[in-house]
Structures are given as C-alpha cells and as structure tokens.
Amino acid sequence: DEVFERSPDFDDQAYLKKNYPRELQVSVKLLFLADGAQAALDDRHYWETLDIQQDGSVEVSFSTVSVEAAMRIVMGYGSRVIVLEPEELINEVFNQARAIEARYQSLSASQNSE
C-alpha cells in the first residue's frame, strides 16, 4: 500500500483558487452548536476560519460562489448549525426550512387520509 503524505507547505485554498478559478462572491459565517461541533471539526477543510467557543460551539467562516452554493452546505448540517451571515442566506435557509416543513405536513396529511 502506498501512503500519501501531504507536503506541510501545501496551501489548499491557493490550490483551489488556482485550479477552480470561479470567483468566491459570498462570505459566510456559521455557528455550530455544541451538539454539532464535531461536524465542524471533522469538516475543517471547508473553513477559512474555525474558532472553538467556551460553550463548546464552533464558529466558522468560508467563502463560496453563491448563496445557493452556501445553502447546499448549510442544509447538510441541519439544525446543528445557525447562519450568522449574510442576511440573504439566513432568509433563504428560513424559507427552505418552511418549504420542507410544508412538504412533510402535506405528505403526512395525505398518508393519514388513506
């Protein structure tokens, strides 16, 4: 078996910028609650900053190409994360959560009427 060892001077952000030159237009700040902090730590390669808070929560930041791209990342963490910035993303996540709730209520109602 071959083992890959990453060079200590490898900069993953520089690599991504060079090889995937899409402009990062949206700066995002998230707060992982204490019960979701491990997910933030496990996925530390996503984050530009990562700050562990005294209460066990973790604040992270990252940049991405669009609010939609940020939303896909955020929604994957479910209720373990709160969007702190930008306001547009907060609103989109809220609207998406409402749409999911409505869809499941509709599904439940149709199953109960059978």
Phi and psi restraints in degrees (range 20) as a CNS / XPLOR table:
assign (resid 1 and name C) (resid 2 and name N)
       (resid 2 and name CA) (resid 2 and name C) 1.0 -89.7 20.0 2
assign (resid 2 and name N) (resid 2 and name CA)
       (resid 2 and name C) (resid 3 and name N) 1.0 141.5 20.0 2
assign (resid 2 and name C) (resid 3 and name N)
       (resid 3 and name CA) (resid 3 and name C) 1.0 -114.2 20.0 2
assign (resid 3 and name N) (resid 3 and name CA)
       (resid 3 and name C) (resid 4 and name N) 1.0 130.5 20.0 2
assign (resid 3 and name C) (resid 4 and name N)
       (resid 4 and name CA) (resid 4 and name C) 1.0 -93.0 20.0 2
assign (resid 4 and name N) (resid 4 and name CA)
       (resid 4 and name C) (resid 5 and name N) 1.0 128.9 20.0 2
assign (resid 4 and name C) (resid 5 and name N)
       (resid 5 and name CA) (resid 5 and name C) 1.0 -117.7 20.0 2
assign (resid 5 and name N) (resid 5 and name CA)
       (resid 5 and name C) (resid 6 and name N) 1.0 123.3 20.0 2
assign (resid 5 and name C) (resid 6 and name N)
       (resid 6 and name CA) (resid 6 and name C) 1.0 -75.1 20.0 2
assign (resid 6 and name N) (resid 6 and name CA)
       (resid 6 and name C) (resid 7 and name N) 1.0 134.7 20.0 2
assign (resid 6 and name C) (resid 7 and name N)
       (resid 7 and name CA) (resid 7 and name C) 1.0 -62.2 20.0 2
assign (resid 7 and name N) (resid 7 and name CA)
       (resid 7 and name C) (resid 8 and name N) 1.0 135.6 20.0 2
assign (resid 7 and name C) (resid 8 and name N)
       (resid 8 and name CA) (resid 8 and name C) 1.0 -63.3 20.0 2
assign (resid 8 and name N) (resid 8 and name CA)
       (resid 8 and name C) (resid 9 and name N) 1.0 -20.5 20.0 2
assign (resid 8 and name C) (resid 9 and name N)
       (resid 9 and name CA) (resid 9 and name C) 1.0 -96.1 20.0 2
assign (resid 9 and name N) (resid 9 and name CA)
       (resid 9 and name C) (resid 10 and name N) 1.0 8.8 20.0 2
assign (resid 9 and name C) (resid 10 and name N)
       (resid 10 and name CA) (resid 10 and name C) 1.0 -70.7 20.0 2
assign (resid 10 and name N) (resid 10 and name CA)
       (resid 10 and name C) (resid 11 and name N) 1.0 129.1 20.0 2
assign (resid 10 and name C) (resid 11 and name N)
       (resid 11 and name CA) (resid 11 and name C) 1.0 -111.2 20.0 2
assign (resid 11 and name N) (resid 11 and name CA)
       (resid 11 and name C) (resid 12 and name N) 1.0 103.0 20.0 2
assign (resid 11 and name C) (resid 12 and name N)
       (resid 12 and name CA) (resid 12 and name C) 1.0 -63.2 20.0 2
assign (resid 12 and name N) (resid 12 and name CA)
       (resid 12 and name C) (resid 13 and name N) 1.0 -34.6 20.0 2
assign (resid 12 and name C) (resid 13 and name N)
       (resid 13 and name CA) (resid 13 and name C) 1.0 -67.0 20.0 2
assign (resid 13 and name N) (resid 13 and name CA)
       (resid 13 and name C) (resid 14 and name N) 1.0 -40.8 20.0 2
assign (resid 13 and name C) (resid 14 and name N)
       (resid 14 and name CA) (resid 14 and name C) 1.0 -65.5 20.0 2
assign (resid 14 and name N) (resid 14 and name CA)
       (resid 14 and name C) (resid 15 and name N) 1.0 -40.4 20.0 2
assign (resid 14 and name C) (resid 15 and name N)
       (resid 15 and name CA) (resid 15 and name C) 1.0 -60.5 20.0 2
assign (resid 15 and name N) (resid 15 and name CA)
       (resid 15 and name C) (resid 16 and name N) 1.0 -48.3 20.0 2
assign (resid 15 and name C) (resid 16 and name N)
       (resid 16 and name CA) (resid 16 and name C) 1.0 -62.7 20.0 2
assign (resid 16 and name N) (resid 16 and name CA)
       (resid 16 and name C) (resid 17 and name N) 1.0 -41.8 20.0 2
assign (resid 16 and name C) (resid 17 and name N)
       (resid 17 and name CA) (resid 17 and name C) 1.0 -62.9 20.0 2
assign (resid 17 and name N) (resid 17 and name CA)
       (resid 17 and name C) (resid 18 and name N) 1.0 -40.1 20.0 2
assign (resid 17 and name C) (resid 18 and name N)
       (resid 18 and name CA) (resid 18 and name C) 1.0 -72.4 20.0 2
assign (resid 18 and name N) (resid 18 and name CA)
       (resid 18 and name C) (resid 19 and name N) 1.0 -42.5 20.0 2
assign (resid 18 and name C) (resid 19 and name N)
       (resid 19 and name CA) (resid 19 and name C) 1.0 -92.6 20.0 2
assign (resid 19 and name N) (resid 19 and name CA)
       (resid 19 and name C) (resid 20 and name N) 1.0 -17.1 20.0 2
assign (resid 19 and name C) (resid 20 and name N)
       (resid 20 and name CA) (resid 20 and name C) 1.0 -132.7 20.0 2
assign (resid 20 and name N) (resid 20 and name CA)
       (resid 20 and name C) (resid 21 and name N) 1.0 76.3 20.0 2
assign (resid 20 and name C) (resid 21 and name N)
       (resid 21 and name CA) (resid 21 and name C) 1.0 -75.2 20.0 2
assign (resid 21 and name N) (resid 21 and name CA)
       (resid 21 and name C) (resid 22 and name N) 1.0 15.4 20.0 2
assign (resid 21 and name C) (resid 22 and name N)
       (resid 22 and name CA) (resid 22 and name C) 1.0 -61.0 20.0 2
assign (resid 22 and name N) (resid 22 and name CA)
       (resid 22 and name C) (resid 23 and name N) 1.0 136.0 20.0 2
assign (resid 22 and name C) (resid 23 and name N)
       (resid 23 and name CA) (resid 23 and name C) 1.0 -70.8 20.0 2
assign (resid 23 and name N) (resid 23 and name CA)
       (resid 23 and name C) (resid 24 and name N) 1.0 129.2 20.0 2
assign (resid 23 and name C) (resid 24 and name N)
       (resid 24 and name CA) (resid 24 and name C) 1.0 -83.3 20.0 2
assign (resid 24 and name N) (resid 24 and name CA)
       (resid 24 and name C) (resid 25 and name N) 1.0 111.1 20.0 2
assign (resid 24 and name C) (resid 25 and name N)
       (resid 25 and name CA) (resid 25 and name C) 1.0 -107.3 20.0 2
assign (resid 25 and name N) (resid 25 and name CA)
       (resid 25 and name C) (resid 26 and name N) 1.0 -16.2 20.0 2
assign (resid 25 and name C) (resid 26 and name N)
       (resid 26 and name CA) (resid 26 and name C) 1.0 -119.8 20.0 2
assign (resid 26 and name N) (resid 26 and name CA)
       (resid 26 and name C) (resid 27 and name N) 1.0 122.0 20.0 2
assign (resid 26 and name C) (resid 27 and name N)
       (resid 27 and name CA) (resid 27 and name C) 1.0 -96.8 20.0 2
assign (resid 27 and name N) (resid 27 and name CA)
       (resid 27 and name C) (resid 28 and name N) 1.0 130.1 20.0 2
assign (resid 27 and name C) (resid 28 and name N)
       (resid 28 and name CA) (resid 28 and name C) 1.0 -123.0 20.0 2
assign (resid 28 and name N) (resid 28 and name CA)
       (resid 28 and name C) (resid 29 and name N) 1.0 140.3 20.0 2
assign (resid 28 and name C) (resid 29 and name N)
       (resid 29 and name CA) (resid 29 and name C) 1.0 -126.3 20.0 2
assign (resid 29 and name N) (resid 29 and name CA)
       (resid 29 and name C) (resid 30 and name N) 1.0 129.5 20.0 2
assign (resid 29 and name C) (resid 30 and name N)
       (resid 30 and name CA) (resid 30 and name C) 1.0 -125.2 20.0 2
assign (resid 30 and name N) (resid 30 and name CA)
       (resid 30 and name C) (resid 31 and name N) 1.0 155.4 20.0 2
assign (resid 30 and name C) (resid 31 and name N)
       (resid 31 and name CA) (resid 31 and name C) 1.0 -123.0 20.0 2
assign (resid 31 and name N) (resid 31 and name CA)
       (resid 31 and name C) (resid 32 and name N) 1.0 115.2 20.0 2
assign (resid 31 and name C) (resid 32 and name N)
       (resid 32 and name CA) (resid 32 and name C) 1.0 -87.3 20.0 2
assign (resid 32 and name N) (resid 32 and name CA)
       (resid 32 and name C) (resid 33 and name N) 1.0 121.9 20.0 2
assign (resid 32 and name C) (resid 33 and name N)
       (resid 33 and name CA) (resid 33 and name C) 1.0 -65.5 20.0 2
assign (resid 33 and name N) (resid 33 and name CA)
       (resid 33 and name C) (resid 34 and name N) 1.0 163.1 20.0 2
assign (resid 33 and name C) (resid 34 and name N)
       (resid 34 and name CA) (resid 34 and name C) 1.0 -54.0 20.0 2
assign (resid 34 and name N) (resid 34 and name CA)
       (resid 34 and name C) (resid 35 and name N) 1.0 -38.4 20.0 2
assign (resid 34 and name C) (resid 35 and name N)
       (resid 35 and name CA) (resid 35 and name C) 1.0 -73.1 20.0 2
assign (resid 35 and name N) (resid 35 and name CA)
       (resid 35 and name C) (resid 36 and name N) 1.0 -9.7 20.0 2
assign (resid 35 and name C) (resid 36 and name N)
       (resid 36 and name CA) (resid 36 and name C) 1.0 -116.5 20.0 2
assign (resid 36 and name N) (resid 36 and name CA)
       (resid 36 and name C) (resid 37 and name N) 1.0 5.5 20.0 2
assign (resid 36 and name C) (resid 37 and name N)
       (resid 37 and name CA) (resid 37 and name C) 1.0 -59.8 20.0 2
assign (resid 37 and name N) (resid 37 and name CA)
       (resid 37 and name C) (resid 38 and name N) 1.0 -35.9 20.0 2
assign (resid 37 and name C) (resid 38 and name N)
       (resid 38 and name CA) (resid 38 and name C) 1.0 -62.2 20.0 2
assign (resid 38 and name N) (resid 38 and name CA)
       (resid 38 and name C) (resid 39 and name N) 1.0 -34.7 20.0 2
assign (resid 38 and name C) (resid 39 and name N)
       (resid 39 and name CA) (resid 39 and name C) 1.0 -62.3 20.0 2
assign (resid 39 and name N) (resid 39 and name CA)
       (resid 39 and name C) (resid 40 and name N) 1.0 -41.6 20.0 2
assign (resid 39 and name C) (resid 40 and name N)
       (resid 40 and name CA) (resid 40 and name C) 1.0 -63.6 20.0 2
assign (resid 40 and name N) (resid 40 and name CA)
       (resid 40 and name C) (resid 41 and name N) 1.0 -41.0 20.0 2
assign (resid 40 and name C) (resid 41 and name N)
       (resid 41 and name CA) (resid 41 and name C) 1.0 -68.9 20.0 2
assign (resid 41 and name N) (resid 41 and name CA)
       (resid 41 and name C) (resid 42 and name N) 1.0 -40.1 20.0 2
assign (resid 41 and name C) (resid 42 and name N)
       (resid 42 and name CA) (resid 42 and name C) 1.0 -64.7 20.0 2
assign (resid 42 and name N) (resid 42 and name CA)
       (resid 42 and name C) (resid 43 and name N) 1.0 -32.4 20.0 2
assign (resid 42 and name C) (resid 43 and name N)
       (resid 43 and name CA) (resid 43 and name C) 1.0 -103.1 20.0 2
assign (resid 43 and name N) (resid 43 and name CA)
       (resid 43 and name C) (resid 44 and name N) 1.0 29.2 20.0 2
assign (resid 43 and name C) (resid 44 and name N)
       (resid 44 and name CA) (resid 44 and name C) 1.0 -57.4 20.0 2
assign (resid 44 and name N) (resid 44 and name CA)
       (resid 44 and name C) (resid 45 and name N) 1.0 -20.4 20.0 2
assign (resid 44 and name C) (resid 45 and name N)
       (resid 45 and name CA) (resid 45 and name C) 1.0 -66.7 20.0 2
assign (resid 45 and name N) (resid 45 and name CA)
       (resid 45 and name C) (resid 46 and name N) 1.0 -18.7 20.0 2
assign (resid 45 and name C) (resid 46 and name N)
       (resid 46 and name CA) (resid 46 and name C) 1.0 -74.6 20.0 2
assign (resid 46 and name N) (resid 46 and name CA)
       (resid 46 and name C) (resid 47 and name N) 1.0 -29.6 20.0 2
assign (resid 46 and name C) (resid 47 and name N)
       (resid 47 and name CA) (resid 47 and name C) 1.0 -93.0 20.0 2
assign (resid 47 and name N) (resid 47 and name CA)
       (resid 47 and name C) (resid 48 and name N) 1.0 140.4 20.0 2
assign (resid 47 and name C) (resid 48 and name N)
       (resid 48 and name CA) (resid 48 and name C) 1.0 -80.8 20.0 2
assign (resid 48 and name N) (resid 48 and name CA)
       (resid 48 and name C) (resid 49 and name N) 1.0 -35.1 20.0 2
assign (resid 48 and name C) (resid 49 and name N)
       (resid 49 and name CA) (resid 49 and name C) 1.0 -132.9 20.0 2
assign (resid 49 and name N) (resid 49 and name CA)
       (resid 49 and name C) (resid 50 and name N) 1.0 152.7 20.0 2
assign (resid 49 and name C) (resid 50 and name N)
       (resid 50 and name CA) (resid 50 and name C) 1.0 -148.3 20.0 2
assign (resid 50 and name N) (resid 50 and name CA)
       (resid 50 and name C) (resid 51 and name N) 1.0 117.8 20.0 2
assign (resid 50 and name C) (resid 51 and name N)
       (resid 51 and name CA) (resid 51 and name C) 1.0 -126.3 20.0 2
assign (resid 51 and name N) (resid 51 and name CA)
       (resid 51 and name C) (resid 52 and name N) 1.0 117.6 20.0 2
assign (resid 51 and name C) (resid 52 and name N)
       (resid 52 and name CA) (resid 52 and name C) 1.0 -81.4 20.0 2
assign (resid 52 and name N) (resid 52 and name CA)
       (resid 52 and name C) (resid 53 and name N) 1.0 126.8 20.0 2
assign (resid 52 and name C) (resid 53 and name N)
       (resid 53 and name CA) (resid 53 and name C) 1.0 -90.3 20.0 2
assign (resid 53 and name N) (resid 53 and name CA)
       (resid 53 and name C) (resid 54 and name N) 1.0 161.5 20.0 2
assign (resid 53 and name C) (resid 54 and name N)
       (resid 54 and name CA) (resid 54 and name C) 1.0 -62.0 20.0 2
assign (resid 54 and name N) (resid 54 and name CA)
       (resid 54 and name C) (resid 55 and name N) 1.0 -29.2 20.0 2
assign (resid 54 and name C) (resid 55 and name N)
       (resid 55 and name CA) (resid 55 and name C) 1.0 -83.4 20.0 2
assign (resid 55 and name N) (resid 55 and name CA)
       (resid 55 and name C) (resid 56 and name N) 1.0 3.6 20.0 2
assign (resid 55 and name C) (resid 56 and name N)
       (resid 56 and name CA) (resid 56 and name C) 1.0 94.0 20.0 2
assign (resid 56 and name N) (resid 56 and name CA)
       (resid 56 and name C) (resid 57 and name N) 1.0 -8.4 20.0 2
assign (resid 56 and name C) (resid 57 and name N)
       (resid 57 and name CA) (resid 57 and name C) 1.0 -76.2 20.0 2
assign (resid 57 and name N) (resid 57 and name CA)
       (resid 57 and name C) (resid 58 and name N) 1.0 167.4 20.0 2
assign (resid 57 and name C) (resid 58 and name N)
       (resid 58 and name CA) (resid 58 and name C) 1.0 -133.6 20.0 2
assign (resid 58 and name N) (resid 58 and name CA)
       (resid 58 and name C) (resid 59 and name N) 1.0 125.8 20.0 2
assign (resid 58 and name C) (resid 59 and name N)
       (resid 59 and name CA) (resid 59 and name C) 1.0 -100.3 20.0 2
assign (resid 59 and name N) (resid 59 and name CA)
       (resid 59 and name C) (resid 60 and name N) 1.0 131.6 20.0 2
assign (resid 59 and name C) (resid 60 and name N)
       (resid 60 and name CA) (resid 60 and name C) 1.0 -130.9 20.0 2
assign (resid 60 and name N) (resid 60 and name CA)
       (resid 60 and name C) (resid 61 and name N) 1.0 161.7 20.0 2
assign (resid 60 and name C) (resid 61 and name N)
       (resid 61 and name CA) (resid 61 and name C) 1.0 -139.1 20.0 2
assign (resid 61 and name N) (resid 61 and name CA)
       (resid 61 and name C) (resid 62 and name N) 1.0 152.6 20.0 2
assign (resid 61 and name C) (resid 62 and name N)
       (resid 62 and name CA) (resid 62 and name C) 1.0 -158.6 20.0 2
assign (resid 62 and name N) (resid 62 and name CA)
       (resid 62 and name C) (resid 63 and name N) 1.0 164.6 20.0 2
assign (resid 62 and name C) (resid 63 and name N)
       (resid 63 and name CA) (resid 63 and name C) 1.0 -118.8 20.0 2
assign (resid 63 and name N) (resid 63 and name CA)
       (resid 63 and name C) (resid 64 and name N) 1.0 148.2 20.0 2
assign (resid 63 and name C) (resid 64 and name N)
       (resid 64 and name CA) (resid 64 and name C) 1.0 -147.9 20.0 2
assign (resid 64 and name N) (resid 64 and name CA)
       (resid 64 and name C) (resid 65 and name N) 1.0 176.5 20.0 2
assign (resid 64 and name C) (resid 65 and name N)
       (resid 65 and name CA) (resid 65 and name C) 1.0 -79.9 20.0 2
assign (resid 65 and name N) (resid 65 and name CA)
       (resid 65 and name C) (resid 66 and name N) 1.0 -20.8 20.0 2
assign (resid 65 and name C) (resid 66 and name N)
       (resid 66 and name CA) (resid 66 and name C) 1.0 -162.6 20.0 2
assign (resid 66 and name N) (resid 66 and name CA)
       (resid 66 and name C) (resid 67 and name N) 1.0 164.4 20.0 2
assign (resid 66 and name C) (resid 67 and name N)
       (resid 67 and name CA) (resid 67 and name C) 1.0 -62.9 20.0 2
assign (resid 67 and name N) (resid 67 and name CA)
       (resid 67 and name C) (resid 68 and name N) 1.0 -38.4 20.0 2
assign (resid 67 and name C) (resid 68 and name N)
       (resid 68 and name CA) (resid 68 and name C) 1.0 -61.4 20.0 2
assign (resid 68 and name N) (resid 68 and name CA)
       (resid 68 and name C) (resid 69 and name N) 1.0 -42.2 20.0 2
assign (resid 68 and name C) (resid 69 and name N)
       (resid 69 and name CA) (resid 69 and name C) 1.0 -64.9 20.0 2
assign (resid 69 and name N) (resid 69 and name CA)
       (resid 69 and name C) (resid 70 and name N) 1.0 -40.9 20.0 2
assign (resid 69 and name C) (resid 70 and name N)
       (resid 70 and name CA) (resid 70 and name C) 1.0 -63.7 20.0 2
assign (resid 70 and name N) (resid 70 and name CA)
       (resid 70 and name C) (resid 71 and name N) 1.0 -39.7 20.0 2
assign (resid 70 and name C) (resid 71 and name N)
       (resid 71 and name CA) (resid 71 and name C) 1.0 -63.5 20.0 2
assign (resid 71 and name N) (resid 71 and name CA)
       (resid 71 and name C) (resid 72 and name N) 1.0 -38.6 20.0 2
assign (resid 71 and name C) (resid 72 and name N)
       (resid 72 and name CA) (resid 72 and name C) 1.0 -61.0 20.0 2
assign (resid 72 and name N) (resid 72 and name CA)
       (resid 72 and name C) (resid 73 and name N) 1.0 -39.6 20.0 2
assign (resid 72 and name C) (resid 73 and name N)
       (resid 73 and name CA) (resid 73 and name C) 1.0 -67.5 20.0 2
assign (resid 73 and name N) (resid 73 and name CA)
       (resid 73 and name C) (resid 74 and name N) 1.0 -49.7 20.0 2
assign (resid 73 and name C) (resid 74 and name N)
       (resid 74 and name CA) (resid 74 and name C) 1.0 -61.2 20.0 2
assign (resid 74 and name N) (resid 74 and name CA)
       (resid 74 and name C) (resid 75 and name N) 1.0 -46.5 20.0 2
assign (resid 74 and name C) (resid 75 and name N)
       (resid 75 and name CA) (resid 75 and name C) 1.0 -62.9 20.0 2
assign (resid 75 and name N) (resid 75 and name CA)
       (resid 75 and name C) (resid 76 and name N) 1.0 -26.7 20.0 2
assign (resid 75 and name C) (resid 76 and name N)
       (resid 76 and name CA) (resid 76 and name C) 1.0 -65.1 20.0 2
assign (resid 76 and name N) (resid 76 and name CA)
       (resid 76 and name C) (resid 77 and name N) 1.0 -21.5 20.0 2
assign (resid 76 and name C) (resid 77 and name N)
       (resid 77 and name CA) (resid 77 and name C) 1.0 -94.4 20.0 2
assign (resid 77 and name N) (resid 77 and name CA)
       (resid 77 and name C) (resid 78 and name N) 1.0 -6.3 20.0 2
assign (resid 77 and name C) (resid 78 and name N)
       (resid 78 and name CA) (resid 78 and name C) 1.0 58.4 20.0 2
assign (resid 78 and name N) (resid 78 and name CA)
       (resid 78 and name C) (resid 79 and name N) 1.0 -140.1 20.0 2
assign (resid 78 and name C) (resid 79 and name N)
       (resid 79 and name CA) (resid 79 and name C) 1.0 -79.7 20.0 2
assign (resid 79 and name N) (resid 79 and name CA)
       (resid 79 and name C) (resid 80 and name N) 1.0 1.7 20.0 2
assign (resid 79 and name C) (resid 80 and name N)
       (resid 80 and name CA) (resid 80 and name C) 1.0 -79.6 20.0 2
assign (resid 80 and name N) (resid 80 and name CA)
       (resid 80 and name C) (resid 81 and name N) 1.0 -7.1 20.0 2
assign (resid 80 and name C) (resid 81 and name N)
       (resid 81 and name CA) (resid 81 and name C) 1.0 -132.0 20.0 2
assign (resid 81 and name N) (resid 81 and name CA)
       (resid 81 and name C) (resid 82 and name N) 1.0 147.0 20.0 2
assign (resid 81 and name C) (resid 82 and name N)
       (resid 82 and name CA) (resid 82 and name C) 1.0 -122.1 20.0 2
assign (resid 82 and name N) (resid 82 and name CA)
       (resid 82 and name C) (resid 83 and name N) 1.0 132.1 20.0 2
assign (resid 82 and name C) (resid 83 and name N)
       (resid 83 and name CA) (resid 83 and name C) 1.0 -79.8 20.0 2
assign (resid 83 and name N) (resid 83 and name CA)
       (resid 83 and name C) (resid 84 and name N) 1.0 125.8 20.0 2
assign (resid 83 and name C) (resid 84 and name N)
       (resid 84 and name CA) (resid 84 and name C) 1.0 -96.0 20.0 2
assign (resid 84 and name N) (resid 84 and name CA)
       (resid 84 and name C) (resid 85 and name N) 1.0 -34.6 20.0 2
assign (resid 84 and name C) (resid 85 and name N)
       (resid 85 and name CA) (resid 85 and name C) 1.0 -154.5 20.0 2
assign (resid 85 and name N) (resid 85 and name CA)
       (resid 85 and name C) (resid 86 and name N) 1.0 150.0 20.0 2
assign (resid 85 and name C) (resid 86 and name N)
       (resid 86 and name CA) (resid 86 and name C) 1.0 -85.4 20.0 2
assign (resid 86 and name N) (resid 86 and name CA)
       (resid 86 and name C) (resid 87 and name N) 1.0 164.5 20.0 2
assign (resid 86 and name C) (resid 87 and name N)
       (resid 87 and name CA) (resid 87 and name C) 1.0 -58.0 20.0 2
assign (resid 87 and name N) (resid 87 and name CA)
       (resid 87 and name C) (resid 88 and name N) 1.0 -38.6 20.0 2
assign (resid 87 and name C) (resid 88 and name N)
       (resid 88 and name CA) (resid 88 and name C) 1.0 -60.3 20.0 2
assign (resid 88 and name N) (resid 88 and name CA)
       (resid 88 and name C) (resid 89 and name N) 1.0 -39.7 20.0 2
assign (resid 88 and name C) (resid 89 and name N)
       (resid 89 and name CA) (resid 89 and name C) 1.0 -69.7 20.0 2
assign (resid 89 and name N) (resid 89 and name CA)
       (resid 89 and name C) (resid 90 and name N) 1.0 -39.6 20.0 2
assign (resid 89 and name C) (resid 90 and name N)
       (resid 90 and name CA) (resid 90 and name C) 1.0 -56.1 20.0 2
assign (resid 90 and name N) (resid 90 and name CA)
       (resid 90 and name C) (resid 91 and name N) 1.0 -47.1 20.0 2
assign (resid 90 and name C) (resid 91 and name N)
       (resid 91 and name CA) (resid 91 and name C) 1.0 -64.0 20.0 2
assign (resid 91 and name N) (resid 91 and name CA)
       (resid 91 and name C) (resid 92 and name N) 1.0 -42.0 20.0 2
assign (resid 91 and name C) (resid 92 and name N)
       (resid 92 and name CA) (resid 92 and name C) 1.0 -64.5 20.0 2
assign (resid 92 and name N) (resid 92 and name CA)
       (resid 92 and name C) (resid 93 and name N) 1.0 -41.8 20.0 2
assign (resid 92 and name C) (resid 93 and name N)
       (resid 93 and name CA) (resid 93 and name C) 1.0 -64.9 20.0 2
assign (resid 93 and name N) (resid 93 and name CA)
       (resid 93 and name C) (resid 94 and name N) 1.0 -43.0 20.0 2
assign (resid 93 and name C) (resid 94 and name N)
       (resid 94 and name CA) (resid 94 and name C) 1.0 -58.8 20.0 2
assign (resid 94 and name N) (resid 94 and name CA)
       (resid 94 and name C) (resid 95 and name N) 1.0 -47.9 20.0 2
assign (resid 94 and name C) (resid 95 and name N)
       (resid 95 and name CA) (resid 95 and name C) 1.0 -63.0 20.0 2
assign (resid 95 and name N) (resid 95 and name CA)
       (resid 95 and name C) (resid 96 and name N) 1.0 -40.6 20.0 2
assign (resid 95 and name C) (resid 96 and name N)
       (resid 96 and name CA) (resid 96 and name C) 1.0 -65.3 20.0 2
assign (resid 96 and name N) (resid 96 and name CA)
       (resid 96 and name C) (resid 97 and name N) 1.0 -40.5 20.0 2
assign (resid 96 and name C) (resid 97 and name N)
       (resid 97 and name CA) (resid 97 and name C) 1.0 -62.6 20.0 2
assign (resid 97 and name N) (resid 97 and name CA)
       (resid 97 and name C) (resid 98 and name N) 1.0 -41.5 20.0 2
assign (resid 97 and name C) (resid 98 and name N)
       (resid 98 and name CA) (resid 98 and name C) 1.0 -63.4 20.0 2
assign (resid 98 and name N) (resid 98 and name CA)
       (resid 98 and name C) (resid 99 and name N) 1.0 -41.6 20.0 2
assign (resid 98 and name C) (resid 99 and name N)
       (resid 99 and name CA) (resid 99 and name C) 1.0 -64.9 20.0 2
assign (resid 99 and name N) (resid 99 and name CA)
       (resid 99 and name C) (resid 100 and name N) 1.0 -39.3 20.0 2
assign (resid 99 and name C) (resid 100 and name N)
       (resid 100 and name CA) (resid 100 and name C) 1.0 -64.7 20.0 2
assign (resid 100 and name N) (resid 100 and name CA)
       (resid 100 and name C) (resid 101 and name N) 1.0 -45.1 20.0 2
assign (resid 100 and name C) (resid 101 and name N)
       (resid 101 and name CA) (resid 101 and name C) 1.0 -58.2 20.0 2
assign (resid 101 and name N) (resid 101 and name CA)
       (resid 101 and name C) (resid 102 and name N) 1.0 -46.6 20.0 2
assign (resid 101 and name C) (resid 102 and name N)
       (resid 102 and name CA) (resid 102 and name C) 1.0 -61.8 20.0 2
assign (resid 102 and name N) (resid 102 and name CA)
       (resid 102 and name C) (resid 103 and name N) 1.0 -40.4 20.0 2
assign (resid 102 and name C) (resid 103 and name N)
       (resid 103 and name CA) (resid 103 and name C) 1.0 -63.9 20.0 2
assign (resid 103 and name N) (resid 103 and name CA)
       (resid 103 and name C) (resid 104 and name N) 1.0 -43.9 20.0 2
assign (resid 103 and name C) (resid 104 and name N)
       (resid 104 and name CA) (resid 104 and name C) 1.0 -70.3 20.0 2
assign (resid 104 and name N) (resid 104 and name CA)
       (resid 104 and name C) (resid 105 and name N) 1.0 -34.2 20.0 2
assign (resid 104 and name C) (resid 105 and name N)
       (resid 105 and name CA) (resid 105 and name C) 1.0 -64.8 20.0 2
assign (resid 105 and name N) (resid 105 and name CA)
       (resid 105 and name C) (resid 106 and name N) 1.0 -41.6 20.0 2
assign (resid 105 and name C) (resid 106 and name N)
       (resid 106 and name CA) (resid 106 and name C) 1.0 -64.2 20.0 2
assign (resid 106 and name N) (resid 106 and name CA)
       (resid 106 and name C) (resid 107 and name N) 1.0 -43.4 20.0 2
assign (resid 106 and name C) (resid 107 and name N)
       (resid 107 and name CA) (resid 107 and name C) 1.0 -62.2 20.0 2
assign (resid 107 and name N) (resid 107 and name CA)
       (resid 107 and name C) (resid 108 and name N) 1.0 -44.6 20.0 2
assign (resid 107 and name C) (resid 108 and name N)
       (resid 108 and name CA) (resid 108 and name C) 1.0 -63.5 20.0 2
assign (resid 108 and name N) (resid 108 and name CA)
       (resid 108 and name C) (resid 109 and name N) 1.0 -41.9 20.0 2
assign (resid 108 and name C) (resid 109 and name N)
       (resid 109 and name CA) (resid 109 and name C) 1.0 -63.8 20.0 2
assign (resid 109 and name N) (resid 109 and name CA)
       (resid 109 and name C) (resid 110 and name N) 1.0 -41.6 20.0 2
assign (resid 109 and name C) (resid 110 and name N)
       (resid 110 and name CA) (resid 110 and name C) 1.0 -69.5 20.0 2
assign (resid 110 and name N) (resid 110 and name CA)
       (resid 110 and name C) (resid 111 and name N) 1.0 -33.0 20.0 2
assign (resid 110 and name C) (resid 111 and name N)
       (resid 111 and name CA) (resid 111 and name C) 1.0 -72.5 20.0 2
assign (resid 111 and name N) (resid 111 and name CA)
       (resid 111 and name C) (resid 112 and name N) 1.0 -34.4 20.0 2
assign (resid 111 and name C) (resid 112 and name N)
       (resid 112 and name CA) (resid 112 and name C) 1.0 -73.6 20.0 2
assign (resid 112 and name N) (resid 112 and name CA)
       (resid 112 and name C) (resid 113 and name N) 1.0 -22.3 20.0 2
assign (resid 112 and name C) (resid 113 and name N)
       (resid 113 and name CA) (resid 113 and name C) 1.0 -86.7 20.0 2
assign (resid 113 and name N) (resid 113 and name CA)
       (resid 113 and name C) (resid 114 and name N) 1.0 -4.7 20.0 2
